[in-house]
């Protein structure tokens, strides 16, 4: 007798869940114009990992995802990072009251100063994707778990 609870149905549903959450997160990033260099967007990968009766959906992302998702407190960001972001995005500077257009370095300073004063606002794109997909998958996950458990108990009783 194989006395282990197999979670094959749960794994199958979570596999679909993982694909959908990655797709929805990518869609949110694009829809809300948070793709800049595409580094975060292209780094999204998901796997379903199983160890005994633990089944996990793991998402791998660029390390800076948490700053995009959660925002930041006021701080002085590295000027080089802001300059790269201005070039990649691209950020188009607007003229000031006198009609002067800031250079990229000046623009980087202005953006850095704003971040130093108020921080950055989080996007919550991943949280939104997770919630949306979970709402659609909750019933399927519950059913899969119930069927896997039922199969397990039937095996125990038969043996």
Secondary structure, DSSP 8 states (H G I E B T S, - for coil): ---S---HHHHHHHHHHHHHHHHHHHHHHHHTT--TTSHHHHH-EEEEEEETTEEEEEEE--TTHHHHHHEE-S----HHHHHHHHHHHT------TTS----HHHHHHHHHHHHHHH-EE---HHHHHHHHHHHHHHHHHHHHHHHHHHHHHHHHHH-
